[in-house]
Amino acid sequence: MTLNKEQILAQKLKLLKVEVPEWGGDVFVRELSAKEQDEIAEVVRKGQTLSNAKLAAMVLCDENGIPLFTDKDIPQLEQVSGNVLGKVLTASAKLSGADENTIQELQKN
């Protein structure tokens, strides 16, 4: 079946439920949009870094894909466990189609 423009634009970002026993429950993460992937690539191209808290704010969402956090919440997210955020970010990276090297780098950090 050949898709038309409306069908392509109607596609929703994939969601994944991630068990986070350290937080006492589950969270949802979503895959990155094309725009977000471009923004991250631009940051990397410039030799800059993007904090785990910023990335987490981008991908943590409710079961409908609505973001849980805004940029205003990043300072608070910076205070949570880096190991736990790493687990959440690894799940999102897999969902977003990151290659194995990228996922290993996320797990190291």
C-alpha positions as CSV (number, residue, x, y, z in Angstrom):
1,M,0.0,0.0,0.0
2,T,1.3,3.4,-0.9
3,L,0.8,6.1,1.7
4,N,-0.3,9.6,0.9
5,K,0.9,12.8,2.6
6,E,-2.0,12.9,5.1
7,Q,-1.3,9.3,6.2
8,I,2.4,9.9,6.7
9,L,1.8,13.1,8.7
10,A,-0.9,11.3,10.8
11,Q,1.7,8.9,12.2
12,K,2.3,9.2,15.9
13,L,5.7,8.8,17.6
14,K,6.2,5.4,19.2
15,L,5.8,5.0,22.9
16,L,7.4,2.5,25.3
17,K,6.6,1.7,28.9
18,V,9.7,1.4,30.9
19,E,9.8,-0.3,34.3
20,V,11.7,1.9,36.8
21,P,11.7,0.1,40.2
22,E,14.0,2.8,41.6
23,W,11.1,5.2,41.2
24,G,8.5,2.7,42.3
25,G,6.7,2.3,39.0
26,D,6.7,2.7,35.3
27,V,7.2,5.6,32.9
28,F,6.5,6.2,29.3
29,V,9.2,7.4,26.9
30,R,8.7,8.3,23.3
31,E,10.9,8.2,20.3
32,L,12.5,11.4,19.1
33,S,10.9,13.4,16.3
34,A,12.9,14.2,13.2
35,K,13.2,17.8,14.5
36,E,14.6,16.7,17.8
37,Q,17.1,14.4,16.2
38,D,18.2,17.3,14.0
39,E,18.6,19.5,17.1
40,I,20.7,16.9,18.9
41,A,22.8,16.4,15.8
42,E,23.4,20.1,15.6
43,V,24.5,20.3,19.2
44,V,26.9,17.4,18.7
45,R,28.2,18.9,15.4
46,K,29.1,22.1,17.3
47,G,31.0,20.1,19.8
48,Q,28.5,20.9,22.6
49,T,26.8,18.5,24.9
50,L,23.2,18.0,25.8
51,S,22.5,17.1,29.4
52,N,20.8,13.9,30.3
53,A,18.1,16.0,32.1
54,K,17.4,17.9,28.9
55,L,17.1,14.6,26.9
56,A,14.9,13.1,29.6
57,A,12.6,16.1,29.5
58,M,12.3,15.6,25.7
59,V,11.3,11.9,25.9
60,L,9.5,11.3,29.2
61,C,5.7,11.5,28.5
62,D,2.4,10.2,29.6
63,E,0.6,7.3,28.0
64,N,-0.7,9.6,25.3
65,G,2.7,11.0,24.3
66,I,2.2,14.3,26.1
67,P,5.5,15.5,27.6
68,L,5.7,15.4,31.4
69,F,8.4,18.0,31.7
70,T,9.3,21.4,30.2
71,D,12.7,23.2,30.1
72,K,11.7,24.8,33.4
73,D,11.9,21.4,35.0
74,I,15.4,20.6,33.9
75,P,17.1,21.9,37.0
76,Q,15.0,19.6,39.1
77,L,15.6,16.6,36.7
78,E,19.3,17.3,37.1
79,Q,19.0,16.2,40.8
80,V,17.6,12.7,40.1
81,S,19.7,9.6,39.8
82,G,21.9,9.7,36.7
83,N,21.8,5.9,36.6
84,V,18.0,5.9,36.5
85,L,17.9,8.6,33.8
86,G,20.5,6.6,31.9
87,K,18.1,3.6,31.9
88,V,15.2,5.8,30.7
89,L,17.4,7.4,28.0
90,T,18.7,4.1,26.8
91,A,15.1,2.8,26.3
92,S,14.2,5.9,24.3
93,A,17.4,5.6,22.2
94,K,16.5,2.1,21.3
95,L,13.0,3.2,20.4
96,S,14.4,6.0,18.3
97,G,16.6,3.6,16.3
98,A,19.9,4.5,17.8
99,D,22.8,2.3,16.7
100,E,24.4,-0.1,19.2
101,N,27.5,2.2,19.7
102,T,25.3,5.2,20.7
103,I,23.4,3.0,23.1
104,Q,26.6,1.7,24.7
105,E,27.8,5.3,25.0
106,L,24.5,6.2,26.8
107,Q,24.9,3.3,29.1
108,K,28.5,4.3,30.0
109,N,27.5,7.8,30.8
